[in-house]
């Protein structure tokens, strides 16, 4: 079993790899043809961008459903009830974004 310093070092390496992957993607001149679906394109490029492809698959692979929007309204109501009703719309949006991003990001790792 690795000691704590080994685990922290491996986490740092992973973070650097993710940053390198994002930088490589941002600098690349990649094109998606009109005949190709976005998810197919990411599957094809998943070898070069493994973390990003999983994240994109999580985001774009979400089926449309009214259930999700109903949950968001319910969560928003609970945020406003638990906190203060003077919270601005932008703060509520930020809270929902961070909450959903955390769920998606934790599933990727």
PDB file as gemmi writes it, atoms N, CA and C in Angstrom:
CRYST1    1.000    1.000    1.000  90.00  90.00  90.00 P 1                      
ATOM      1  N   UNK A   1       0.848  -1.179   0.000  1.00  0.00           N  
ATOM      2  CA  UNK A   1       0.000   0.000   0.000  1.00  0.00           C  
ATOM      3  C   UNK A   1       0.891   1.239   0.000  1.00  0.00           C  
ATOM      4  N   UNK A   2       0.656   2.205  -0.906  1.00  0.00           N  
ATOM      5  CA  UNK A   2       1.515   3.378  -0.963  1.00  0.00           C  
ATOM      6  C   UNK A   2       1.301   4.269   0.250  1.00  0.00           C  
ATOM      7  N   UNK A   3       2.426   4.893   0.672  1.00  0.00           N  
ATOM      8  CA  UNK A   3       2.273   5.831   1.783  1.00  0.00           C  
ATOM      9  C   UNK A   3       1.646   7.122   1.277  1.00  0.00           C  
ATOM     10  N   UNK A   4       1.352   8.030   2.210  1.00  0.00           N  
ATOM     11  CA  UNK A   4       0.605   9.236   1.848  1.00  0.00           C  
ATOM     12  C   UNK A   4       1.377  10.105   0.860  1.00  0.00           C  
ATOM     13  N   UNK A   5       2.695  10.229   1.022  1.00  0.00           N  
ATOM     14  CA  UNK A   5       3.464  11.086   0.113  1.00  0.00           C  
ATOM     15  C   UNK A   5       3.462  10.525  -1.304  1.00  0.00           C  
ATOM     16  N   UNK A   6       3.482   9.204  -1.448  1.00  0.00           N  
ATOM     17  CA  UNK A   6       3.407   8.596  -2.776  1.00  0.00           C  
ATOM     18  C   UNK A   6       2.055   8.874  -3.405  1.00  0.00           C  
ATOM     19  N   UNK A   7       0.994   8.754  -2.615  1.00  0.00           N  
ATOM     20  CA  UNK A   7      -0.354   8.998  -3.124  1.00  0.00           C  
ATOM     21  C   UNK A   7      -0.513  10.440  -3.560  1.00  0.00           C  
ATOM     22  N   UNK A   8      -0.010  11.389  -2.780  1.00  0.00           N  
ATOM     23  CA  UNK A   8      -0.099  12.807  -3.136  1.00  0.00           C  
ATOM     24  C   UNK A   8       0.685  13.067  -4.406  1.00  0.00           C  
ATOM     25  N   UNK A   9       1.867  12.472  -4.532  1.00  0.00           N  
ATOM     26  CA  UNK A   9       2.678  12.666  -5.738  1.00  0.00           C  
ATOM     27  C   UNK A   9       1.958  12.122  -6.959  1.00  0.00           C  
ATOM     28  N   UNK A  10       1.330  10.957  -6.830  1.00  0.00           N  
ATOM     29  CA  UNK A  10       0.632  10.402  -7.988  1.00  0.00           C  
ATOM     30  C   UNK A  10      -0.581  11.241  -8.347  1.00  0.00           C  
ATOM     31  N   UNK A  11      -1.233  11.849  -7.367  1.00  0.00           N  
ATOM     32  CA  UNK A  11      -2.351  12.743  -7.660  1.00  0.00           C  
ATOM     33  C   UNK A  11      -1.860  13.972  -8.405  1.00  0.00           C  
ATOM     34  N   UNK A  12      -0.726  14.526  -7.994  1.00  0.00           N  
ATOM     35  CA  UNK A  12      -0.165  15.698  -8.665  1.00  0.00           C  
ATOM     36  C   UNK A  12       0.184  15.364 -10.105  1.00  0.00           C  
ATOM     37  N   UNK A  13       0.765  14.181 -10.335  1.00  0.00           N  
ATOM     38  CA  UNK A  13       1.111  13.765 -11.694  1.00  0.00           C  
ATOM     39  C   UNK A  13      -0.136  13.673 -12.557  1.00  0.00           C  
ATOM     40  N   UNK A  14      -1.198  13.115 -12.009  1.00  0.00           N  
ATOM     41  CA  UNK A  14      -2.447  12.988 -12.750  1.00  0.00           C  
ATOM     42  C   UNK A  14      -2.994  14.354 -13.116  1.00  0.00           C  
ATOM     43  N   UNK A  15      -2.918  15.279 -12.194  1.00  0.00           N  
ATOM     44  CA  UNK A  15      -3.405  16.637 -12.445  1.00  0.00           C  
ATOM     45  C   UNK A  15      -2.609  17.290 -13.566  1.00  0.00           C  
ATOM     46  N   UNK A  16      -1.285  17.078 -13.550  1.00  0.00           N  
ATOM     47  CA  UNK A  16      -0.439  17.637 -14.611  1.00  0.00           C  
ATOM     48  C   UNK A  16      -0.766  16.994 -15.952  1.00  0.00           C  
ATOM     49  N   UNK A  17      -1.005  15.680 -15.952  1.00  0.00           N  
ATOM     50  CA  UNK A  17      -1.370  14.993 -17.192  1.00  0.00           C  
ATOM     51  C   UNK A  17      -2.668  15.552 -17.754  1.00  0.00           C  
ATOM     52  N   UNK A  18      -3.642  15.800 -16.866  1.00  0.00           N  
ATOM     53  CA  UNK A  18      -4.919  16.368 -17.301  1.00  0.00           C  
ATOM     54  C   UNK A  18      -4.715  17.750 -17.905  1.00  0.00           C  
ATOM     55  N   UNK A  19      -3.860  18.565 -17.267  1.00  0.00           N  
ATOM     56  CA  UNK A  19      -3.584  19.904 -17.793  1.00  0.00           C  
ATOM     57  C   UNK A  19      -2.908  19.810 -19.154  1.00  0.00           C  
ATOM     58  N   UNK A  20      -1.952  18.878 -19.289  1.00  0.00           N  
ATOM     59  CA  UNK A  20      -1.291  18.683 -20.580  1.00  0.00           C  
ATOM     60  C   UNK A  20      -2.302  18.268 -21.641  1.00  0.00           C  
ATOM     61  N   UNK A  21      -3.221  17.386 -21.275  1.00  0.00           N  
ATOM     62  CA  UNK A  21      -4.243  16.930 -22.211  1.00  0.00           C  
ATOM     63  C   UNK A  21      -5.121  18.093 -22.657  1.00  0.00           C  
ATOM     64  N   UNK A  22      -5.516  18.927 -21.738  1.00  0.00           N  
ATOM     65  CA  UNK A  22      -6.345  20.091 -22.075  1.00  0.00           C  
ATOM     66  C   UNK A  22      -5.570  21.050 -22.967  1.00  0.00           C  
ATOM     67  N   UNK A  23      -4.308  21.290 -22.640  1.00  0.00           N  
ATOM     68  CA  UNK A  23      -3.484  22.185 -23.461  1.00  0.00           C  
ATOM     69  C   UNK A  23      -3.294  21.622 -24.869  1.00  0.00           C  
ATOM     70  N   UNK A  24      -3.034  20.309 -24.963  1.00  0.00           N  
ATOM     71  CA  UNK A  24      -2.869  19.695 -26.288  1.00  0.00           C  
ATOM     72  C   UNK A  24      -4.135  19.842 -27.118  1.00  0.00           C  
ATOM     73  N   UNK A  25      -5.282  19.610 -26.485  1.00  0.00           N  
ATOM     74  CA  UNK A  25      -6.555  19.734 -27.191  1.00  0.00           C  
ATOM     75  C   UNK A  25      -6.790  21.176 -27.641  1.00  0.00           C  
ATOM     76  N   UNK A  26      -6.510  22.123 -26.759  1.00  0.00           N  
ATOM     77  CA  UNK A  26      -6.740  23.535 -27.079  1.00  0.00           C  
ATOM     78  C   UNK A  26      -5.846  24.001 -28.231  1.00  0.00           C  
ATOM     79  N   UNK A  27      -4.635  23.462 -28.310  1.00  0.00           N  
ATOM     80  CA  UNK A  27      -3.694  23.882 -29.354  1.00  0.00           C  
ATOM     81  C   UNK A  27      -3.903  23.137 -30.676  1.00  0.00           C  
ATOM     82  N   UNK A  28      -4.560  21.998 -30.619  1.00  0.00           N  
ATOM     83  CA  UNK A  28      -4.736  21.170 -31.820  1.00  0.00           C  
ATOM     84  C   UNK A  28      -5.719  21.819 -32.789  1.00  0.00           C  
ATOM     85  N   UNK A  29      -5.478  21.606 -34.054  1.00  0.00           N  
ATOM     86  CA  UNK A  29      -6.377  22.098 -35.112  1.00  0.00           C  
ATOM     87  C   UNK A  29      -7.237  20.915 -35.569  1.00  0.00           C  
ATOM     88  N   UNK A  30      -8.206  20.567 -34.756  1.00  0.00           N  
ATOM     89  CA  UNK A  30      -9.042  19.400 -35.020  1.00  0.00           C  
ATOM     90  C   UNK A  30     -10.338  19.813 -35.698  1.00  0.00           C  
ATOM     91  N   UNK A  31     -10.801  18.963 -36.604  1.00  0.00           N  
ATOM     92  CA  UNK A  31     -12.018  19.259 -37.356  1.00  0.00           C  
ATOM     93  C   UNK A  31     -12.968  18.067 -37.256  1.00  0.00           C  
ATOM     94  N   UNK A  32     -14.229  18.364 -37.042  1.00  0.00           N  
ATOM     95  CA  UNK A  32     -15.266  17.330 -37.058  1.00  0.00           C  
ATOM     96  C   UNK A  32     -16.037  17.506 -38.358  1.00  0.00           C  
ATOM     97  N   UNK A  33     -16.090  16.444 -39.147  1.00  0.00           N  
ATOM     98  CA  UNK A  33     -16.802  16.546 -40.421  1.00  0.00           C  
ATOM     99  C   UNK A  33     -18.310  16.594 -40.173  1.00  0.00           C  
ATOM    100  N   UNK A  34     -19.033  17.099 -41.161  1.00  0.00           N  
ATOM    101  CA  UNK A  34     -20.493  17.197 -41.043  1.00  0.00           C  
ATOM    102  C   UNK A  34     -21.162  15.831 -40.961  1.00  0.00           C  
ATOM    103  N   UNK A  35     -20.512  14.805 -41.501  1.00  0.00           N  
ATOM    104  CA  UNK A  35     -21.096  13.465 -41.505  1.00  0.00           C  
ATOM    105  C   UNK A  35     -20.844  12.720 -40.196  1.00  0.00           C  
ATOM    106  N   UNK A  36     -20.018  13.262 -39.333  1.00  0.00           N  
ATOM    107  CA  UNK A  36     -19.617  12.560 -38.121  1.00  0.00           C  
ATOM    108  C   UNK A  36     -20.340  13.137 -36.900  1.00  0.00           C  
ATOM    109  N   UNK A  37     -20.868  12.251 -36.080  1.00  0.00           N  
ATOM    110  CA  UNK A  37     -21.485  12.685 -34.832  1.00  0.00           C  
ATOM    111  C   UNK A  37     -20.394  13.046 -33.831  1.00  0.00           C  
ATOM    112  N   UNK A  38     -20.690  14.001 -32.982  1.00  0.00           N  
ATOM    113  CA  UNK A  38     -19.698  14.485 -32.017  1.00  0.00           C  
ATOM    114  C   UNK A  38     -19.228  13.355 -31.099  1.00  0.00           C  
ATOM    115  N   UNK A  39     -20.145  12.538 -30.610  1.00  0.00           N  
ATOM    116  CA  UNK A  39     -19.751  11.447 -29.715  1.00  0.00           C  
ATOM    117  C   UNK A  39     -18.881  10.410 -30.429  1.00  0.00           C  
ATOM    118  N   UNK A  40     -19.153  10.171 -31.712  1.00  0.00           N  
ATOM    119  CA  UNK A  40     -18.301   9.258 -32.485  1.00  0.00           C  
ATOM    120  C   UNK A  40     -16.898   9.834 -32.620  1.00  0.00           C  
ATOM    121  N   UNK A  41     -16.819  11.134 -32.864  1.00  0.00           N  
ATOM    122  CA  UNK A  41     -15.522  11.803 -33.001  1.00  0.00           C  
ATOM    123  C   UNK A  41     -14.722  11.661 -31.709  1.00  0.00           C  
ATOM    124  N   UNK A  42     -15.374  11.897 -30.576  1.00  0.00           N  
ATOM    125  CA  UNK A  42     -14.668  11.793 -29.298  1.00  0.00           C  
ATOM    126  C   UNK A  42     -14.253  10.356 -29.015  1.00  0.00           C  
ATOM    127  N   UNK A  43     -15.053   9.386 -29.424  1.00  0.00           N  
ATOM    128  CA  UNK A  43     -14.676   7.983 -29.237  1.00  0.00           C  
ATOM    129  C   UNK A  43     -13.420   7.675 -30.044  1.00  0.00           C  
ATOM    130  N   UNK A  44     -13.377   8.204 -31.267  1.00  0.00           N  
ATOM    131  CA  UNK A  44     -12.213   7.988 -32.129  1.00  0.00           C  
ATOM    132  C   UNK A  44     -10.953   8.618 -31.519  1.00  0.00           C  
ATOM    133  N   UNK A  45     -11.083   9.781 -30.914  1.00  0.00           N  
ATOM    134  CA  UNK A  45      -9.940  10.510 -30.362  1.00  0.00           C  
ATOM    135  C   UNK A  45      -9.707  10.224 -28.873  1.00  0.00           C  
ATOM    136  N   UNK A  46     -10.421   9.269 -28.303  1.00  0.00           N  
ATOM    137  CA  UNK A  46     -10.301   8.994 -26.869  1.00  0.00           C  
ATOM    138  C   UNK A  46      -8.909   8.501 -26.475  1.00  0.00           C  
ATOM    139  N   UNK A  47      -8.186   7.927 -27.412  1.00  0.00           N  
ATOM    140  CA  UNK A  47      -6.818   7.487 -27.115  1.00  0.00           C  
ATOM    141  C   UNK A  47      -5.931   8.698 -26.840  1.00  0.00           C  
ATOM    142  N   UNK A  48      -6.105   9.759 -27.621  1.00  0.00           N  
ATOM    143  CA  UNK A  48      -5.291  10.965 -27.452  1.00  0.00           C  
ATOM    144  C   UNK A  48      -5.777  11.831 -26.296  1.00  0.00           C  
ATOM    145  N   UNK A  49      -7.080  11.806 -26.029  1.00  0.00           N  
ATOM    146  CA  UNK A  49      -7.675  12.663 -25.000  1.00  0.00           C  
ATOM    147  C   UNK A  49      -8.576  11.830 -24.083  1.00  0.00           C  
ATOM    148  N   UNK A  50      -8.007  10.929 -23.283  1.00  0.00           N  
ATOM    149  CA  UNK A  50      -8.841  10.009 -22.498  1.00  0.00           C  
ATOM    150  C   UNK A  50      -9.720  10.702 -21.456  1.00  0.00           C  
ATOM    151  N   UNK A  51      -9.178  11.649 -20.725  1.00  0.00           N  
ATOM    152  CA  UNK A  51      -9.964  12.316 -19.683  1.00  0.00           C  
ATOM    153  C   UNK A  51     -11.046  13.188 -20.288  1.00  0.00           C  
ATOM    154  N   UNK A  52     -10.680  13.967 -21.290  1.00  0.00           N  
ATOM    155  CA  UNK A  52     -11.657  14.842 -21.940  1.00  0.00           C  
ATOM    156  C   UNK A  52     -12.764  14.038 -22.609  1.00  0.00           C  
ATOM    157  N   UNK A  53     -12.414  12.916 -23.232  1.00  0.00           N  
ATOM    158  CA  UNK A  53     -13.440  12.126 -23.923  1.00  0.00           C  
ATOM    159  C   UNK A  53     -14.449  11.548 -22.933  1.00  0.00           C  
ATOM    160  N   UNK A  54     -13.988  11.152 -21.757  1.00  0.00           N  
ATOM    161  CA  UNK A  54     -14.916  10.647 -20.740  1.00  0.00           C  
ATOM    162  C   UNK A  54     -15.820  11.777 -20.257  1.00  0.00           C  
ATOM    163  N   UNK A  55     -15.236  12.952 -20.026  1.00  0.00           N  
ATOM    164  CA  UNK A  55     -16.022  14.099 -19.577  1.00  0.00           C  
ATOM    165  C   UNK A  55     -17.053  14.500 -20.628  1.00  0.00           C  
ATOM    166  N   UNK A  56     -16.633  14.564 -21.886  1.00  0.00           N  
ATOM    167  CA  UNK A  56     -17.550  14.927 -22.972  1.00  0.00           C  
ATOM    168  C   UNK A  56     -18.651  13.876 -23.104  1.00  0.00           C  
ATOM    169  N   UNK A  57     -18.279  12.608 -22.996  1.00  0.00           N  
ATOM    170  CA  UNK A  57     -19.283  11.548 -23.059  1.00  0.00           C  
ATOM    171  C   UNK A  57     -20.307  11.668 -21.944  1.00  0.00           C  
ATOM    172  N   UNK A  58     -19.835  12.060 -20.761  1.00  0.00           N  
ATOM    173  CA  UNK A  58     -20.755  12.253 -19.634  1.00  0.00           C  
ATOM    174  C   UNK A  58     -21.704  13.410 -19.889  1.00  0.00           C  
ATOM    175  N   UNK A  59     -21.183  14.468 -20.489  1.00  0.00           N  
ATOM    176  CA  UNK A  59     -22.006  15.652 -20.731  1.00  0.00           C  
ATOM    177  C   UNK A  59     -22.936  15.479 -21.921  1.00  0.00           C  
ATOM    178  N   UNK A  60     -22.407  15.001 -23.039  1.00  0.00           N  
ATOM    179  CA  UNK A  60     -23.207  14.909 -24.258  1.00  0.00           C  
ATOM    180  C   UNK A  60     -24.067  13.651 -24.313  1.00  0.00           C  
ATOM    181  N   UNK A  61     -23.741  12.680 -23.501  1.00  0.00           N  
ATOM    182  CA  UNK A  61     -24.494  11.431 -23.514  1.00  0.00           C  
ATOM    183  C   UNK A  61     -25.715  11.449 -22.609  1.00  0.00           C  
ATOM    184  N   UNK A  62     -26.027  12.599 -22.054  1.00  0.00           N  
ATOM    185  CA  UNK A  62     -27.174  12.710 -21.160  1.00  0.00           C  
ATOM    186  C   UNK A  62     -28.459  12.765 -21.989  1.00  0.00           C  
ATOM    187  N   UNK A  63     -29.366  11.822 -21.790  1.00  0.00           N  
ATOM    188  CA  UNK A  63     -30.609  11.849 -22.567  1.00  0.00           C  
ATOM    189  C   UNK A  63     -31.518  12.999 -22.128  1.00  0.00           C  
ATOM    190  N   UNK A  64     -32.278  13.507 -23.061  1.00  0.00           N  
ATOM    191  CA  UNK A  64     -33.226  14.578 -22.750  1.00  0.00           C  
ATOM    192  C   UNK A  64     -34.348  14.009 -21.896  1.00  0.00           C  
ATOM    193  N   UNK A  65     -34.715  14.747 -20.860  1.00  0.00           N  
ATOM    194  CA  UNK A  65     -35.775  14.285 -19.976  1.00  0.00           C  
ATOM    195  C   UNK A  65     -36.339  15.456 -19.196  1.00  0.00           C  
ATOM    196  N   UNK A  66     -37.630  15.452 -18.991  1.00  0.00           N  
ATOM    197  CA  UNK A  66     -38.238  16.504 -18.176  1.00  0.00           C  
ATOM    198  C   UNK A  66     -37.945  16.269 -16.701  1.00  0.00           C  
ATOM    199  N   UNK A  67     -37.615  15.052 -16.345  1.00  0.00           N  
ATOM    200  CA  UNK A  67     -37.352  14.715 -14.950  1.00  0.00           C  
ATOM    201  C   UNK A  67     -36.176  15.528 -14.411  1.00  0.00           C  
ATOM    202  N   UNK A  68     -35.119  15.670 -15.193  1.00  0.00           N  
ATOM    203  CA  UNK A  68     -33.951  16.414 -14.749  1.00  0.00           C  
ATOM    204  C   UNK A  68     -34.300  17.867 -14.478  1.00  0.00           C  
ATOM    205  N   UNK A  69     -35.040  18.490 -15.375  1.00  0.00           N  
ATOM    206  CA  UNK A  69     -35.389  19.893 -15.160  1.00  0.00           C  
ATOM    207  C   UNK A  69     -36.266  20.052 -13.923  1.00  0.00           C  
ATOM    208  N   UNK A  70     -37.149  19.087 -13.675  1.00  0.00           N  
ATOM    209  CA  UNK A  70     -37.975  19.149 -12.469  1.00  0.00           C  
ATOM    210  C   UNK A  70     -37.108  19.063 -11.220  1.00  0.00           C  
ATOM    211  N   UNK A  71     -36.076  18.205 -11.259  1.00  0.00           N  
ATOM    212  CA  UNK A  71     -35.167  18.092 -10.122  1.00  0.00           C  
ATOM    213  C   UNK A  71     -34.409  19.388  -9.894  1.00  0.00           C  
ATOM    214  N   UNK A  72     -33.984  20.031 -10.990  1.00  0.00           N  
ATOM    215  CA  UNK A  72     -33.243  21.286 -10.859  1.00  0.00           C  
ATOM    216  C   UNK A  72     -34.113  22.345 -10.204  1.00  0.00           C  
ATOM    217  N   UNK A  73     -35.372  22.437 -10.619  1.00  0.00           N  
ATOM    218  CA  UNK A  73     -36.268  23.405  -9.984  1.00  0.00           C  
ATOM    219  C   UNK A  73     -36.455  23.077  -8.505  1.00  0.00           C  
ATOM    220  N   UNK A  74     -36.556  21.799  -8.191  1.00  0.00           N  
ATOM    221  CA  UNK A  74     -36.710  21.383  -6.803  1.00  0.00           C  
ATOM    222  C   UNK A  74     -35.471  21.741  -5.993  1.00  0.00           C  
ATOM    223  N   UNK A  75     -34.291  21.466  -6.556  1.00  0.00           N  
ATOM    224  CA  UNK A  75     -33.035  21.782  -5.874  1.00  0.00           C  
ATOM    225  C   UNK A  75     -32.907  23.286  -5.681  1.00  0.00           C  
ATOM    226  N   UNK A  76     -33.258  24.046  -6.712  1.00  0.00           N  
ATOM    227  CA  UNK A  76     -33.191  25.507  -6.614  1.00  0.00           C  
ATOM    228  C   UNK A  76     -34.087  26.000  -5.487  1.00  0.00           C  
ATOM    229  N   UNK A  77     -35.279  25.454  -5.390  1.00  0.00           N  
ATOM    230  CA  UNK A  77     -36.190  25.831  -4.314  1.00  0.00           C  
ATOM    231  C   UNK A  77     -35.611  25.534  -2.949  1.00  0.00           C  
ATOM    232  N   UNK A  78     -34.967  24.363  -2.823  1.00  0.00           N  
ATOM    233  CA  UNK A  78     -34.361  24.009  -1.540  1.00  0.00           C  
ATOM    234  C   UNK A  78     -33.192  24.924  -1.200  1.00  0.00           C  
ATOM    235  N   UNK A  79     -32.406  25.319  -2.215  1.00  0.00           N  
ATOM    236  CA  UNK A  79     -31.294  26.247  -1.979  1.00  0.00           C  
ATOM    237  C   UNK A  79     -31.838  27.560  -1.435  1.00  0.00           C  
ATOM    238  N   UNK A  80     -32.888  28.048  -2.053  1.00  0.00           N  
ATOM    239  CA  UNK A  80     -33.459  29.328  -1.626  1.00  0.00           C  
ATOM    240  C   UNK A  80     -34.122  29.225  -0.255  1.00  0.00           C  
ATOM    241  N   UNK A  81     -34.711  28.062   0.062  1.00  0.00           N  
ATOM    242  CA  UNK A  81     -35.335  27.890   1.376  1.00  0.00           C  
ATOM    243  C   UNK A  81     -34.287  27.801   2.471  1.00  0.00           C  
ATOM    244  N   UNK A  82     -33.249  26.990   2.234  1.00  0.00           N  
ATOM    245  CA  UNK A  82     -32.227  26.759   3.251  1.00  0.00           C  
ATOM    246  C   UNK A  82     -31.394  28.008   3.499  1.00  0.00           C  
ATOM    247  N   UNK A  83     -31.095  28.706   2.481  1.00  0.00           N  
ATOM    248  CA  UNK A  83     -30.266  29.904   2.611  1.00  0.00           C  
ATOM    249  C   UNK A  83     -31.182  31.092   2.833  1.00  0.00           C  
ATOM    250  N   UNK A  84     -30.815  32.136   2.249  1.00  0.00           N  
ATOM    251  CA  UNK A  84     -31.559  33.381   2.381  1.00  0.00           C  
ATOM    252  C   UNK A  84     -32.288  33.636   1.069  1.00  0.00           C  
ATOM    253  N   UNK A  85     -33.472  34.160   1.137  1.00  0.00           N  
ATOM    254  CA  UNK A  85     -34.228  34.413  -0.081  1.00  0.00           C  
ATOM    255  C   UNK A  85     -33.689  35.608  -0.847  1.00  0.00           C  
ATOM    256  N   UNK A  86     -32.712  36.296  -0.294  1.00  0.00           N  
ATOM    257  CA  UNK A  86     -32.113  37.442  -0.980  1.00  0.00           C  
ATOM    258  C   UNK A  86     -30.959  37.042  -1.897  1.00  0.00           C  
ATOM    259  N   UNK A  87     -30.717  35.745  -2.035  1.00  0.00           N  
ATOM    260  CA  UNK A  87     -29.648  35.287  -2.921  1.00  0.00           C  
ATOM    261  C   UNK A  87     -30.034  35.643  -4.351  1.00  0.00           C  
ATOM    262  N   UNK A  88     -29.076  36.207  -5.081  1.00  0.00           N  
ATOM    263  CA  UNK A  88     -29.326  36.590  -6.465  1.00  0.00           C  
ATOM    264  C   UNK A  88     -29.358  35.396  -7.397  1.00  0.00           C  
ATOM    265  N   UNK A  89     -29.946  35.597  -8.567  1.00  0.00           N  
ATOM    266  CA  UNK A  89     -30.030  34.534  -9.574  1.00  0.00           C  
ATOM    267  C   UNK A  89     -28.656  34.015  -9.959  1.00  0.00           C  
ATOM    268  N   UNK A  90     -27.677  34.917 -10.068  1.00  0.00           N  
ATOM    269  CA  UNK A  90     -26.338  34.505 -10.476  1.00  0.00           C  
ATOM    270  C   UNK A  90     -25.708  33.565  -9.449  1.00  0.00           C  
ATOM    271  N   UNK A  91     -25.952  33.798  -8.177  1.00  0.00           N  
ATOM    272  CA  UNK A  91     -25.410  32.922  -7.132  1.00  0.00           C  
ATOM    273  C   UNK A  91     -26.081  31.550  -7.196  1.00  0.00           C  
ATOM    274  N   UNK A  92     -27.380  31.519  -7.386  1.00  0.00           N  
ATOM    275  CA  UNK A  92     -28.095  30.240  -7.507  1.00  0.00           C  
ATOM    276  C   UNK A  92     -27.573  29.476  -8.717  1.00  0.00           C  
ATOM    277  N   UNK A  93     -27.379  30.157  -9.845  1.00  0.00           N  
ATOM    278  CA  UNK A  93     -26.821  29.516 -11.041  1.00  0.00           C  
ATOM    279  C   UNK A  93     -25.442  28.938 -10.747  1.00  0.00           C  
ATOM    280  N   UNK A  94     -24.608  29.702 -10.043  1.00  0.00           N  
ATOM    281  CA  UNK A  94     -23.260  29.232  -9.700  1.00  0.00           C  
ATOM    282  C   UNK A  94     -23.314  27.997  -8.812  1.00  0.00           C  
ATOM    283  N   UNK A  95     -24.197  28.011  -7.824  1.00  0.00           N  
ATOM    284  CA  UNK A  95     -24.334  26.860  -6.924  1.00  0.00           C  
ATOM    285  C   UNK A  95     -24.750  25.616  -7.710  1.00  0.00           C  
ATOM    286  N   UNK A  96     -25.736  25.753  -8.590  1.00  0.00           N  
ATOM    287  CA  UNK A  96     -26.193  24.611  -9.392  1.00  0.00           C  
ATOM    288  C   UNK A  96     -25.103  24.119 -10.331  1.00  0.00           C  
ATOM    289  N   UNK A  97     -24.369  25.051 -10.955  1.00  0.00           N  
ATOM    290  CA  UNK A  97     -23.293  24.663 -11.867  1.00  0.00           C  
ATOM    291  C   UNK A  97     -22.220  23.872 -11.121  1.00  0.00           C  
ATOM    292  N   UNK A  98     -21.780  24.394  -9.981  1.00  0.00           N  
ATOM    293  CA  UNK A  98     -20.728  23.722  -9.209  1.00  0.00           C  
ATOM    294  C   UNK A  98     -21.208  22.350  -8.740  1.00  0.00           C  
ATOM    295  N   UNK A  99     -22.439  22.271  -8.278  1.00  0.00           N  
ATOM    296  CA  UNK A  99     -22.991  21.001  -7.807  1.00  0.00           C  
ATOM    297  C   UNK A  99     -23.009  19.962  -8.932  1.00  0.00           C  
ATOM    298  N   UNK A 100     -23.492  20.352 -10.107  1.00  0.00           N  
ATOM    299  CA  UNK A 100     -23.561  19.418 -11.237  1.00  0.00           C  
ATOM    300  C   UNK A 100     -22.180  19.082 -11.768  1.00  0.00           C  
ATOM    301  N   UNK A 101     -21.274  20.066 -11.821  1.00  0.00           N  
ATOM    302  CA  UNK A 101     -19.914  19.805 -12.295  1.00  0.00           C  
ATOM    303  C   UNK A 101     -19.215  18.829 -11.359  1.00  0.00           C  
ATOM    304  N   UNK A 102     -19.407  18.999 -10.058  1.00  0.00           N  
ATOM    305  CA  UNK A 102     -18.792  18.103  -9.078  1.00  0.00           C  
ATOM    306  C   UNK A 102     -19.258  16.670  -9.304  1.00  0.00           C  
ATOM    307  N   UNK A 103     -20.562  16.476  -9.541  1.00  0.00           N  
ATOM    308  CA  UNK A 103     -21.092  15.132  -9.807  1.00  0.00           C  
ATOM    309  C   UNK A 103     -20.432  14.521 -11.035  1.00  0.00           C  
ATOM    310  N   UNK A 104     -20.377  15.294 -12.112  1.00  0.00           N  
ATOM    311  CA  UNK A 104     -19.811  14.797 -13.369  1.00  0.00           C  
ATOM    312  C   UNK A 104     -18.330  14.518 -13.208  1.00  0.00           C  
ATOM    313  N   UNK A 105     -17.588  15.439 -12.606  1.00  0.00           N  
ATOM    314  CA  UNK A 105     -16.141  15.299 -12.462  1.00  0.00           C  
ATOM    315  C   UNK A 105     -15.800  14.104 -11.585  1.00  0.00           C  
ATOM    316  N   UNK A 106     -16.547  13.896 -10.510  1.00  0.00           N  
ATOM    317  CA  UNK A 106     -16.284  12.755  -9.630  1.00  0.00           C  
ATOM    318  C   UNK A 106     -16.543  11.439 -10.351  1.00  0.00           C  
ATOM    319  N   UNK A 107     -17.503  11.404 -11.254  1.00  0.00           N  
ATOM    320  CA  UNK A 107     -17.766  10.191 -12.032  1.00  0.00           C  
ATOM    321  C   UNK A 107     -16.667   9.921 -13.038  1.00  0.00           C  
ATOM    322  N   UNK A 108     -15.990  10.977 -13.515  1.00  0.00           N  
ATOM    323  CA  UNK A 108     -14.902  10.815 -14.484  1.00  0.00           C  
ATOM    324  C   UNK A 108     -13.698  10.198 -13.814  1.00  0.00           C  
ATOM    325  N   UNK A 109     -13.411  10.630 -12.598  1.00  0.00           N  
ATOM    326  CA  UNK A 109     -12.246  10.122 -11.876  1.00  0.00           C  
ATOM    327  C   UNK A 109     -12.575   8.767 -11.351  1.00  0.00           C  
TER     328      UNK A 109                                                      
END                                                                             
